[in-house]
Amino acid sequence: MSLPFLGRCTLAGLIAFLPIAAEFSQSASSGAPISANDLVRAIVANELKPQGESRGRWMYRAEREQQGKKKAKEVVQTGQGSLDRLVAVDGQPLSAKEQQEEKERIGNLVRNPAEQQKLEQTRKKDAEQCKAFFKMLPDALTFIFASRDGDVIKLNYRPNPSFQPPSREARVFHEMEGELWVHETQRRLVRIRGQLVADVNFAGGLLGHLEKGGHFNVEQRELSPGQWDLTFMEVDMKGKALFFKTIDVNEKEYRSDFRTVPDGLTLAEAAEILSNEVTVAANR
């Protein structure tokens, strides 16, 4: 069972089934009232829609805190996948030896495309799991309108008791409550926050469980007109997996300092950009 799936997904679409018609916005096509259910379904569909090459490429700083350890990386997106370089650990820059090791690691990825392809295959597998997870949300959870702030609408959600989970992972929906913020005009997700309100047992606990109180929080924002990307992720889940393996996922990731990079960027060019960034930072 893959646990970080609740928080690892790039924010692609989360939530909602509303059996009661809370009418709070207008359909863009007909002017007729649209229910919270229909609004969220439209947003989920838009988030899952392939963006292709038009989505743009970015370079950004990713700061991840995992099990109490903090790592900062510079990341460059390319058509062949993202390339990253570790630049600091627990707030301290890398030593000369550590910088050389990072340089050699990146060089190996550039010289051996098969290694980079393995990393991308893993990312794509995670992305497909997320996509399947998101597709379930309109049926798995019940949404109600909470408030509005301009184009941003806040919805509260709770489990839909009639939902039949098709997998073990999907059982978490039966014990999940939280909030969702959406940008109504652009049909984009702004933030999703949730927590487990009771323990989740798999096969009566024989295949493991997740503990009550586990929570996640994911945010994205518009970087340029029509271009949205993940800016914050937090997931904290504890429990037991098969054969008594302890589940203890506690991580946060902040993404900032977004800069555009050229379309068609190669891995070698991305590696050079990362190297130059380290050099500039060292001379500041």
Phi and psi restraints in degrees (value plus and minus 20) as a CYANA .aco file:
   2 SER   PHI    -110.3   -70.3
   2 SER   PSI      97.0   137.0
   3 LEU   PHI    -108.2   -68.2
   3 LEU   PSI     -63.1   -23.1
   4 PRO   PHI     -86.0   -46.0
   4 PRO   PSI     -16.6    23.4
   5 PHE   PHI     -77.8   -37.8
   5 PHE   PSI     -44.2    -4.2
   6 LEU   PHI     -86.8   -46.8
   6 LEU   PSI     -51.6   -11.6
   7 GLY   PHI    -136.6   -96.6
   7 GLY   PSI     -34.1     5.9
   8 ARG   PHI     -97.0   -57.0
   8 ARG   PSI     -41.0    -1.0
   9 CYS   PHI     -83.5   -43.5
   9 CYS   PSI     114.3   154.3
  10 THR   PHI     -78.6   -38.6
  10 THR   PSI     117.8   157.8
  11 LEU   PHI     -79.1   -39.1
  11 LEU   PSI      85.9   125.9
  12 ALA   PHI    -141.7  -101.7
  12 ALA   PSI     -26.7    13.3
  13 GLY   PHI     126.2   166.2
  13 GLY   PSI      92.7   132.7
  14 LEU   PHI    -153.2  -113.2
  14 LEU   PSI     106.4   146.4
  15 ILE   PHI      87.1   127.1
  15 ILE   PSI     127.3   167.3
  16 ALA   PHI     100.7   140.7
  16 ALA   PSI     107.8   147.8
  17 PHE   PHI    -158.2  -118.2
  17 PHE   PSI     104.4   144.4
  18 LEU   PHI    -145.9  -105.9
  18 LEU   PSI      80.4   120.4
  19 PRO   PHI     -91.7   -51.7
  19 PRO   PSI     -42.2    -2.2
  20 ILE   PHI    -119.7   -79.7
  20 ILE   PSI     115.6   155.6
  21 ALA   PHI    -104.1   -64.1
  21 ALA   PSI      68.6   108.6
  22 ALA   PHI    -103.7   -63.7
  22 ALA   PSI      79.6   119.6
  23 GLU   PHI    -110.9   -70.9
  23 GLU   PSI      92.9   132.9
  24 PHE   PHI    -156.8  -116.8
  24 PHE   PSI     -18.3    21.7
  25 SER   PHI    -166.2  -126.2
  25 SER   PSI     152.8   192.8
  26 GLN   PHI    -130.8   -90.8
  26 GLN   PSI     120.6   160.6
  27 SER   PHI     -87.4   -47.4
  27 SER   PSI     112.0   152.0
  28 ALA   PHI     -86.4   -46.4
  28 ALA   PSI     -48.9    -8.9
  29 SER   PHI    -107.2   -67.2
  29 SER   PSI     -58.8   -18.8
  30 SER   PHI    -134.6   -94.6
  30 SER   PSI     -35.1     4.9
  31 GLY   PHI      61.0   101.0
  31 GLY   PSI     -23.1    16.9
  32 ALA   PHI     -97.3   -57.3
  32 ALA   PSI     132.5   172.5
  33 PRO   PHI     -78.7   -38.7
  33 PRO   PSI     123.9   163.9
  34 ILE   PHI    -138.1   -98.1
  34 ILE   PSI     115.3   155.3
  35 SER   PHI     -96.0   -56.0
  35 SER   PSI     142.5   182.5
  36 ALA   PHI     -78.6   -38.6
  36 ALA   PSI     -58.0   -18.0
  37 ASN   PHI     -77.7   -37.7
  37 ASN   PSI     -70.5   -30.5
  38 ASP   PHI     -86.9   -46.9
  38 ASP   PSI     -57.7   -17.7
  39 LEU   PHI     -81.0   -41.0
  39 LEU   PSI     -67.3   -27.3
  40 VAL   PHI     -89.2   -49.2
  40 VAL   PSI     -56.7   -16.7
  41 ARG   PHI     -80.3   -40.3
  41 ARG   PSI     -60.8   -20.8
  42 ALA   PHI     -85.2   -45.2
  42 ALA   PSI     -58.9   -18.9
  43 ILE   PHI     -88.8   -48.8
  43 ILE   PSI     -63.3   -23.3
  44 VAL   PHI     -79.4   -39.4
  44 VAL   PSI     -65.0   -25.0
  45 ALA   PHI     -81.3   -41.3
  45 ALA   PSI     -60.5   -20.5
  46 ASN   PHI     -87.5   -47.5
  46 ASN   PSI     -60.9   -20.9
  47 GLU   PHI     -85.8   -45.8
  47 GLU   PSI     -53.8   -13.8
  48 LEU   PHI    -105.2   -65.2
  48 LEU   PSI     -27.7    12.3
  49 LYS   PHI     -86.7   -46.7
  49 LYS   PSI     110.8   150.8
  50 PRO   PHI     -77.2   -37.2
  50 PRO   PSI     114.6   154.6
  51 GLN   PHI    -118.3   -78.3
  51 GLN   PSI     -38.0     2.0
  52 GLY   PHI      40.8    80.8
  52 GLY   PSI    -175.8  -135.8
  53 GLU   PHI     -93.4   -53.4
  53 GLU   PSI     -34.1     5.9
  54 SER   PHI     -94.0   -54.0
  54 SER   PSI     -30.8     9.2
  55 ARG   PHI     -92.7   -52.7
  55 ARG   PSI     -37.1     2.9
  56 GLY   PHI      64.6   104.6
  56 GLY   PSI     141.8   181.8
  57 ARG   PHI    -138.8   -98.8
  57 ARG   PSI     129.2   169.2
  58 TRP   PHI    -154.9  -114.9
  58 TRP   PSI     134.7   174.7
  59 MET   PHI    -135.8   -95.8
  59 MET   PSI     118.5   158.5
  60 TYR   PHI    -174.0  -134.0
  60 TYR   PSI     149.2   189.2
  61 ARG   PHI    -122.4   -82.4
  61 ARG   PSI     108.7   148.7
  62 ALA   PHI    -135.2   -95.2
  62 ALA   PSI     101.5   141.5
  63 GLU   PHI    -134.1   -94.1
  63 GLU   PSI      94.3   134.3
  64 ARG   PHI    -134.3   -94.3
  64 ARG   PSI     112.9   152.9
  65 GLU   PHI    -132.5   -92.5
  65 GLU   PSI      96.2   136.2
  66 GLN   PHI    -154.0  -114.0
  66 GLN   PSI     100.4   140.4
  67 GLN   PHI      30.9    70.9
  67 GLN   PSI      19.9    59.9
  68 GLY   PHI      66.1   106.1
  68 GLY   PSI     -24.1    15.9
  69 LYS   PHI    -128.1   -88.1
  69 LYS   PSI     115.0   155.0
  70 LYS   PHI    -128.5   -88.5
  70 LYS   PSI     110.7   150.7
  71 LYS   PHI    -150.1  -110.1
  71 LYS   PSI     117.6   157.6
  72 ALA   PHI    -135.4   -95.4
  72 ALA   PSI     113.4   153.4
  73 LYS   PHI    -151.2  -111.2
  73 LYS   PSI     130.7   170.7
  74 GLU   PHI    -118.5   -78.5
  74 GLU   PSI     113.4   153.4
  75 VAL   PHI    -144.9  -104.9
  75 VAL   PSI     116.5   156.5
  76 VAL   PHI    -144.1  -104.1
  76 VAL   PSI     107.6   147.6
  77 GLN   PHI    -108.8   -68.8
  77 GLN   PSI     118.1   158.1
  78 THR   PHI    -156.5  -116.5
  78 THR   PSI     151.5   191.5
  79 GLY   PHI     -86.9   -46.9
  79 GLY   PSI     -37.2     2.8
  80 GLN   PHI    -116.8   -76.8
  80 GLN   PSI     -14.0    26.0
  81 GLY   PHI      97.8   137.8
  81 GLY   PSI     154.1   194.1
  82 SER   PHI    -108.6   -68.6
  82 SER   PSI     121.1   161.1
  83 LEU   PHI    -136.7   -96.7
  83 LEU   PSI     112.3   152.3
  84 ASP   PHI    -147.9  -107.9
  84 ASP   PSI     137.8   177.8
  85 ARG   PHI    -156.6  -116.6
  85 ARG   PSI     104.7   144.7
  86 LEU   PHI     -87.8   -47.8
  86 LEU   PSI     110.4   150.4
  87 VAL   PHI    -141.8  -101.8
  87 VAL   PSI     -38.2     1.8
  88 ALA   PHI    -178.8  -138.8
  88 ALA   PSI     129.7   169.7
  89 VAL   PHI    -150.1  -110.1
  89 VAL   PSI     104.5   144.5
  90 ASP   PHI      31.8    71.8
  90 ASP   PSI      19.7    59.7
  91 GLY   PHI      61.8   101.8
  91 GLY   PSI     -20.9    19.1
  92 GLN   PHI    -128.3   -88.3
  92 GLN   PSI     114.4   154.4
  93 PRO   PHI     -84.6   -44.6
  93 PRO   PSI     137.1   177.1
  94 LEU   PHI     -87.5   -47.5
  94 LEU   PSI     130.6   170.6
  95 SER   PHI     -93.4   -53.4
  95 SER   PSI     149.6   189.6
  96 ALA   PHI     -79.0   -39.0
  96 ALA   PSI     -59.8   -19.8
  97 LYS   PHI     -85.0   -45.0
  97 LYS   PSI     -63.9   -23.9
  98 GLU   PHI     -86.9   -46.9
  98 GLU   PSI     -57.5   -17.5
  99 GLN   PHI     -83.1   -43.1
  99 GLN   PSI     -60.2   -20.2
 100 GLN   PHI     -85.3   -45.3
 100 GLN   PSI     -59.4   -19.4
 101 GLU   PHI     -83.2   -43.2
 101 GLU   PSI     -60.0   -20.0
 102 GLU   PHI     -85.6   -45.6
 102 GLU   PSI     -61.2   -21.2
 103 LYS   PHI     -80.6   -40.6
 103 LYS   PSI     -62.7   -22.7
 104 GLU   PHI     -88.9   -48.9
 104 GLU   PSI     -58.1   -18.1
 105 ARG   PHI     -82.0   -42.0
 105 ARG   PSI     -65.7   -25.7
 106 ILE   PHI     -86.3   -46.3
 106 ILE   PSI     -61.8   -21.8
 107 GLY   PHI     -79.5   -39.5
 107 GLY   PSI     -57.5   -17.5
 108 ASN   PHI     -85.6   -45.6
 108 ASN   PSI     -59.1   -19.1
 109 LEU   PHI     -85.3   -45.3
 109 LEU   PSI     -59.5   -19.5
 110 VAL   PHI     -88.5   -48.5
 110 VAL   PSI     -60.6   -20.6
 111 ARG   PHI     -97.8   -57.8
 111 ARG   PSI     -41.8    -1.8
 112 ASN   PHI    -144.1  -104.1
 112 ASN   PSI      63.5   103.5
 113 PRO   PHI     -74.6   -34.6
 113 PRO   PSI     -47.1    -7.1
 114 ALA   PHI     -82.5   -42.5
 114 ALA   PSI     -54.6   -14.6
 115 GLU   PHI     -86.4   -46.4
 115 GLU   PSI     -63.7   -23.7
 116 GLN   PHI     -84.9   -44.9
 116 GLN   PSI     -57.0   -17.0
 117 GLN   PHI     -83.7   -43.7
 117 GLN   PSI     -55.7   -15.7
 118 LYS   PHI     -82.6   -42.6
 118 LYS   PSI     -63.6   -23.6
 119 LEU   PHI     -82.2   -42.2
 119 LEU   PSI     -62.1   -22.1
 120 GLU   PHI     -88.1   -48.1
 120 GLU   PSI     -55.3   -15.3
 121 GLN   PHI     -83.5   -43.5
 121 GLN   PSI     -58.8   -18.8
 122 THR   PHI     -84.4   -44.4
 122 THR   PSI     -63.8   -23.8
 123 ARG   PHI     -82.6   -42.6
 123 ARG   PSI     -61.6   -21.6
 124 LYS   PHI     -86.3   -46.3
 124 LYS   PSI     -57.0   -17.0
 125 LYS   PHI     -83.4   -43.4
 125 LYS   PSI     -63.9   -23.9
 126 ASP   PHI     -81.1   -41.1
 126 ASP   PSI     -61.3   -21.3
 127 ALA   PHI     -83.9   -43.9
 127 ALA   PSI     -58.2   -18.2
 128 GLU   PHI     -87.1   -47.1
 128 GLU   PSI     -57.2   -17.2
 129 GLN   PHI     -83.2   -43.2
 129 GLN   PSI     -61.9   -21.9
 130 CYS   PHI     -82.9   -42.9
 130 CYS   PSI     -62.5   -22.5
 131 LYS   PHI     -80.7   -40.7
 131 LYS   PSI     -64.4   -24.4
 132 ALA   PHI     -83.8   -43.8
 132 ALA   PSI     -59.0   -19.0
 133 PHE   PHI     -81.9   -41.9
 133 PHE   PSI     -68.0   -28.0
 134 PHE   PHI     -83.6   -43.6
 134 PHE   PSI     -58.0   -18.0
 135 LYS   PHI     -82.0   -42.0
 135 LYS   PSI     -47.3    -7.3
 136 MET   PHI     -96.4   -56.4
 136 MET   PSI     -44.2    -4.2
 137 LEU   PHI     -78.1   -38.1
 137 LEU   PSI     -60.5   -20.5
 138 PRO   PHI     -80.6   -40.6
 138 PRO   PSI     -42.5    -2.5
 139 ASP   PHI    -119.5   -79.5
 139 ASP   PSI     -40.9    -0.9
 140 ALA   PHI    -107.7   -67.7
 140 ALA   PSI     -44.6    -4.6
 141 LEU   PHI    -147.4  -107.4
 141 LEU   PSI     131.1   171.1
 142 THR   PHI    -123.3   -83.3
 142 THR   PSI     105.8   145.8
 143 PHE   PHI    -126.3   -86.3
 143 PHE   PSI     125.5   165.5
 144 ILE   PHI    -155.7  -115.7
 144 ILE   PSI     125.4   165.4
 145 PHE   PHI     -88.1   -48.1
 145 PHE   PSI     115.3   155.3
 146 ALA   PHI    -132.7   -92.7
 146 ALA   PSI     -73.4   -33.4
 147 SER   PHI    -185.1  -145.1
 147 SER   PSI     152.3   192.3
 148 ARG   PHI    -157.1  -117.1
 148 ARG   PSI     121.8   161.8
 149 ASP   PHI    -155.3  -115.3
 149 ASP   PSI      71.9   111.9
 150 GLY   PHI      46.9    86.9
 150 GLY   PSI    -146.2  -106.2
 151 ASP   PHI    -103.4   -63.4
 151 ASP   PSI     -27.4    12.6
 152 VAL   PHI    -113.8   -73.8
 152 VAL   PSI     103.2   143.2
 153 ILE   PHI    -130.8   -90.8
 153 ILE   PSI     114.1   154.1
 154 LYS   PHI    -122.7   -82.7
 154 LYS   PSI     112.1   152.1
 155 LEU   PHI    -142.2  -102.2
 155 LEU   PSI     120.5   160.5
 156 ASN   PHI    -117.3   -77.3
 156 ASN   PSI     129.6   169.6
 157 TYR   PHI    -156.5  -116.5
 157 TYR   PSI     137.0   177.0
 158 ARG   PHI    -167.2  -127.2
 158 ARG   PSI     148.7   188.7
 159 PRO   PHI     -83.7   -43.7
 159 PRO   PSI     125.8   165.8
 160 ASN   PHI    -111.6   -71.6
 160 ASN   PSI      88.1   128.1
 161 PRO   PHI     -82.0   -42.0
 161 PRO   PSI     -39.8     0.2
 162 SER   PHI    -108.0   -68.0
 162 SER   PSI     -24.4    15.6
 163 PHE   PHI     -90.1   -50.1
 163 PHE   PSI     111.7   151.7
 164 GLN   PHI    -125.5   -85.5
 164 GLN   PSI      85.0   125.0
 165 PRO   PHI     -81.6   -41.6
 165 PRO   PSI     108.9   148.9
 166 PRO   PHI    -103.7   -63.7
 166 PRO   PSI     -25.7    14.3
 167 SER   PHI    -170.4  -130.4
 167 SER   PSI     147.8   187.8
 168 ARG   PHI     -81.5   -41.5
 168 ARG   PSI     -64.4   -24.4
 169 GLU   PHI     -77.7   -37.7
 169 GLU   PSI     -57.7   -17.7
 170 ALA   PHI     -88.8   -48.8
 170 ALA   PSI     -31.6     8.4
 171 ARG   PHI     -85.1   -45.1
 171 ARG   PSI     -40.5    -0.5
 172 VAL   PHI     -81.3   -41.3
 172 VAL   PSI     -45.2    -5.2
 173 PHE   PHI     -80.3   -40.3
 173 PHE   PSI     -49.7    -9.7
 174 HIS   PHI     -89.6   -49.6
 174 HIS   PSI     -35.2     4.8
 175 GLU   PHI    -147.2  -107.2
 175 GLU   PSI       3.4    43.4
 176 MET   PHI    -131.6   -91.6
 176 MET   PSI     111.3   151.3
 177 GLU   PHI    -153.5  -113.5
 177 GLU   PSI     135.7   175.7
 178 GLY   PHI     152.3   192.3
 178 GLY   PSI    -176.7  -136.7
 179 GLU   PHI    -154.1  -114.1
 179 GLU   PSI     132.1   172.1
 180 LEU   PHI    -154.5  -114.5
 180 LEU   PSI     114.2   154.2
 181 TRP   PHI    -133.3   -93.3
 181 TRP   PSI     111.7   151.7
 182 VAL   PHI    -149.5  -109.5
 182 VAL   PSI     130.1   170.1
 183 HIS   PHI    -113.9   -73.9
 183 HIS   PSI      88.9   128.9
 184 GLU   PHI     -84.0   -44.0
 184 GLU   PSI     -66.7   -26.7
 185 THR   PHI     -84.5   -44.5
 185 THR   PSI     -65.8   -25.8
 186 GLN   PHI    -107.6   -67.6
 186 GLN   PSI     -24.2    15.8
 187 ARG   PHI      36.0    76.0
 187 ARG   PSI      28.8    68.8
 188 ARG   PHI    -146.2  -106.2
 188 ARG   PSI     132.2   172.2
 189 LEU   PHI    -103.4   -63.4
 189 LEU   PSI     115.1   155.1
 190 VAL   PHI    -121.7   -81.7
 190 VAL   PSI     -62.2   -22.2
 191 ARG   PHI    -180.2  -140.2
 191 ARG   PSI     126.8   166.8
 192 ILE   PHI    -156.9  -116.9
 192 ILE   PSI     110.6   150.6
 193 ARG   PHI    -154.3  -114.3
 193 ARG   PSI     117.3   157.3
 194 GLY   PHI    -174.6  -134.6
 194 GLY   PSI     143.1   183.1
 195 GLN   PHI    -169.5  -129.5
 195 GLN   PSI     136.3   176.3
 196 LEU   PHI    -104.7   -64.7
 196 LEU   PSI     103.6   143.6
 197 VAL   PHI    -114.1   -74.1
 197 VAL   PSI     -21.4    18.6
 198 ALA   PHI    -178.4  -138.4
 198 ALA   PSI     142.6   182.6
 199 ASP   PHI     -81.6   -41.6
 199 ASP   PSI     126.4   166.4
 200 VAL   PHI    -133.5   -93.5
 200 VAL   PSI      95.4   135.4
 201 ASN   PHI    -123.0   -83.0
 201 ASN   PSI     117.5   157.5
 202 PHE   PHI    -127.5   -87.5
 202 PHE   PSI     102.0   142.0
 203 ALA   PHI      34.8    74.8
 203 ALA   PSI      28.6    68.6
 204 GLY   PHI      46.4    86.4
 204 GLY   PSI      -2.4    37.6
 205 GLY   PHI      79.0   119.0
 205 GLY   PSI     -32.1     7.9
 206 LEU   PHI     -85.4   -45.4
 206 LEU   PSI     -53.3   -13.3
 207 LEU   PHI    -118.7   -78.7
 207 LEU   PSI     -11.8    28.2
 208 GLY   PHI      97.9   137.9
 208 GLY   PSI     158.8   198.8
 209 HIS   PHI    -177.4  -137.4
 209 HIS   PSI     140.8   180.8
 210 LEU   PHI    -134.7   -94.7
 210 LEU   PSI     121.6   161.6
 211 GLU   PHI    -106.6   -66.6
 211 GLU   PSI     125.1   165.1
 212 LYS   PHI     -74.2   -34.2
 212 LYS   PSI     121.7   161.7
 213 GLY   PHI      79.6   119.6
 213 GLY   PSI     -34.3     5.7
 214 GLY   PHI     -78.8   -38.8
 214 GLY   PSI     122.4   162.4
 215 HIS   PHI    -166.3  -126.3
 215 HIS   PSI     144.3   184.3
 216 PHE   PHI    -165.3  -125.3
 216 PHE   PSI     138.9   178.9
 217 ASN   PHI    -172.5  -132.5
 217 ASN   PSI     104.4   144.4
 218 VAL   PHI    -153.4  -113.4
 218 VAL   PSI     116.6   156.6
 219 GLU   PHI    -153.5  -113.5
 219 GLU   PSI     129.1   169.1
 220 GLN   PHI    -160.1  -120.1
 220 GLN   PSI     142.3   182.3
 221 ARG   PHI    -166.3  -126.3
 221 ARG   PSI     146.2   186.2
 222 GLU   PHI    -101.6   -61.6
 222 GLU   PSI      98.5   138.5
 223 LEU   PHI    -105.5   -65.5
 223 LEU   PSI     -55.6   -15.6
 224 SER   PHI    -172.6  -132.6
 224 SER   PSI     148.3   188.3
 225 PRO   PHI     -69.5   -29.5
 225 PRO   PSI      96.7   136.7
 226 GLY   PHI      59.1    99.1
 226 GLY   PSI     -21.9    18.1
 227 GLN   PHI    -129.4   -89.4
 227 GLN   PSI      89.7   129.7
 228 TRP   PHI    -133.5   -93.5
 228 TRP   PSI     127.8   167.8
 229 ASP   PHI    -174.0  -134.0
 229 ASP   PSI     141.1   181.1
 230 LEU   PHI     -82.9   -42.9
 230 LEU   PSI     114.1   154.1
 231 THR   PHI    -142.7  -102.7
 231 THR   PSI     -39.6     0.4
 232 PHE   PHI    -174.4  -134.4
 232 PHE   PSI     120.1   160.1
 233 MET   PHI    -164.2  -124.2
 233 MET   PSI     115.5   155.5
 234 GLU   PHI    -160.3  -120.3
 234 GLU   PSI     115.0   155.0
 235 VAL   PHI    -163.6  -123.6
 235 VAL   PSI     113.7   153.7
 236 ASP   PHI    -158.5  -118.5
 236 ASP   PSI      81.7   121.7
 237 MET   PHI    -151.6  -111.6
 237 MET   PSI     118.2   158.2
 238 LYS   PHI    -152.3  -112.3
 238 LYS   PSI     133.5   173.5
 239 GLY   PHI     146.1   186.1
 239 GLY   PSI    -175.2  -135.2
 240 LYS   PHI    -153.8  -113.8
 240 LYS   PSI     121.7   161.7
 241 ALA   PHI    -129.1   -89.1
 241 ALA   PSI    -195.9  -155.9
 242 LEU   PHI     -75.1   -35.1
 242 LEU   PSI     123.6   163.6
 243 PHE   PHI      42.1    82.1
 243 PHE   PSI      11.0    51.0
 244 PHE   PHI      45.6    85.6
 244 PHE   PSI       0.2    40.2
 245 LYS   PHI     -90.2   -50.2
 245 LYS   PSI     109.2   149.2
 246 THR   PHI     -95.7   -55.7
 246 THR   PSI     114.5   154.5
 247 ILE   PHI    -122.1   -82.1
 247 ILE   PSI     100.0   140.0
 248 ASP   PHI    -165.6  -125.6
 248 ASP   PSI      64.4   104.4
 249 VAL   PHI    -121.6   -81.6
 249 VAL   PSI      95.8   135.8
 250 ASN   PHI    -162.0  -122.0
 250 ASN   PSI      77.7   117.7
 251 GLU   PHI    -168.7  -128.7
 251 GLU   PSI     133.2   173.2
 252 LYS   PHI    -153.4  -113.4
 252 LYS   PSI     127.5   167.5
 253 GLU   PHI    -160.2  -120.2
 253 GLU   PSI     108.4   148.4
 254 TYR   PHI    -131.4   -91.4
 254 TYR   PSI     115.2   155.2
 255 ARG   PHI    -138.8   -98.8
 255 ARG   PSI     110.8   150.8
 256 SER   PHI    -169.7  -129.7
 256 SER   PSI    -199.6  -159.6
 257 ASP   PHI      33.8    73.8
 257 ASP   PSI      29.5    69.5
 258 PHE   PHI     -92.1   -52.1
 258 PHE   PSI     113.3   153.3
 259 ARG   PHI    -155.9  -115.9
 259 ARG   PSI     121.2   161.2
 260 THR   PHI     -93.9   -53.9
 260 THR   PSI     128.2   168.2
 261 VAL   PHI    -146.5  -106.5
 261 VAL   PSI     138.4   178.4
 262 PRO   PHI     -82.6   -42.6
 262 PRO   PSI     125.5   165.5
 263 ASP   PHI     -86.5   -46.5
 263 ASP   PSI     131.5   171.5
 264 GLY   PHI      59.5    99.5
 264 GLY   PSI      -9.6    30.4
 265 LEU   PHI     -82.7   -42.7
 265 LEU   PSI     113.5   153.5
 266 THR   PHI    -109.3   -69.3
 266 THR   PSI     147.3   187.3
 267 LEU   PHI     -82.7   -42.7
 267 LEU   PSI     -59.0   -19.0
 268 ALA   PHI     -83.2   -43.2
 268 ALA   PSI     -60.8   -20.8
 269 GLU   PHI     -87.9   -47.9
 269 GLU   PSI     -57.6   -17.6
 270 ALA   PHI     -84.2   -44.2
 270 ALA   PSI     -59.9   -19.9
 271 ALA   PHI     -82.2   -42.2
 271 ALA   PSI     -59.0   -19.0
 272 GLU   PHI     -87.0   -47.0
 272 GLU   PSI     -60.4   -20.4
 273 ILE   PHI     -80.8   -40.8
 273 ILE   PSI     -64.2   -24.2
 274 LEU   PHI     -83.7   -43.7
 274 LEU   PSI     -60.3   -20.3
 275 SER   PHI     -84.1   -44.1
 275 SER   PSI     -62.8   -22.8
 276 ASN   PHI     -84.9   -44.9
 276 ASN   PSI     -57.0   -17.0
 277 GLU   PHI     -83.0   -43.0
 277 GLU   PSI     -61.3   -21.3
 278 VAL   PHI     -84.9   -44.9
 278 VAL   PSI     -60.5   -20.5
 279 THR   PHI     -84.4   -44.4
 279 THR   PSI     -64.4   -24.4
 280 VAL   PHI     -82.9   -42.9
 280 VAL   PSI     -63.6   -23.6
 281 ALA   PHI     -82.9   -42.9
 281 ALA   PSI     -57.1   -17.1
 282 ALA   PHI     -88.7   -48.7
 282 ALA   PSI     -45.8    -5.8
 283 ASN   PHI    -113.6   -73.6
 283 ASN   PSI     -20.2    19.8
